[in-house]
Amino acid sequence: MKAAVGVARLFRRAADQQRLRELAFVYADITGVPVSALRWDQVLIDRTNRSWQEHFAMTRLFLQDRHQTTIGGAGRGTAMLFEMNALLEEYLGRLIARSLAGTKLTVSLQGGWLSV
């Protein structure tokens, strides 16, 4: 857990960095172990800690400086997908609305389809 707190360099949001600094304070009295000495093979995921399985896998990726690729293989990973058309429209709409602030002009984004 202490090693996982050391990934603060990966986070850019100030709130995330603050939480990691707080956790680092909590673990300050615990002797650190180099990432290369961590015994990943001795971690047992069973029914009592199964909810931590995905977090454990992501932490392992971060600490070992490994990154997911789209090439393939046996490794498992996590993906986050966005509908880019909607994202771009929302971004441009907010940007234009901010630019038009103080004028009589307004911006109306398209919104989803209404079901009758």
NORKA-V495025 format. One record per backbone hydrogen bond with DSSP energy under -1.0 kcal/mol. CO is the residue of the C=O (numbers start at 1). NH is the residue of the N-H. E is the energy in kcal/mol with one decimal. If there is no record, write none. Layout:
co = <CO,CO>
nh = <NH,NH>
e = <E,E>
//
This chain:
co = <1,4,7,8,13,14,15,16,17,18,19,20,21,22,23,25,27,34,35,38,39,40,49,50,52,53,54,55,56,57,58,59,60,61,62,82,83,84,85,86,87,88,89,90,91,92,93,94,95,96,100>
nh = <5,7,10,11,17,18,19,20,21,22,23,24,25,26,27,28,30,37,38,40,42,43,52,53,56,57,58,59,60,61,62,63,64,66,65,84,87,88,89,90,91,92,93,94,95,96,97,98,99,100,103>
e = <-1.4,-1.5,-2.5,-1.5,-2.2,-2.4,-2.1,-2.1,-2.1,-2.2,-2.2,-2.4,-1.8,-1.7,-2.0,-1.1,-1.7,-1.8,-1.3,-1.2,-1.5,-1.4,-2.2,-1.7,-2.9,-2.2,-2.4,-2.6,-2.4,-1.9,-2.5,-2.9,-2.0,-2.6,-1.4,-1.2,-2.3,-2.8,-2.2,-2.5,-2.4,-2.9,-2.6,-2.3,-2.4,-2.9,-2.5,-2.2,-1.9,-1.9,-2.0>
//
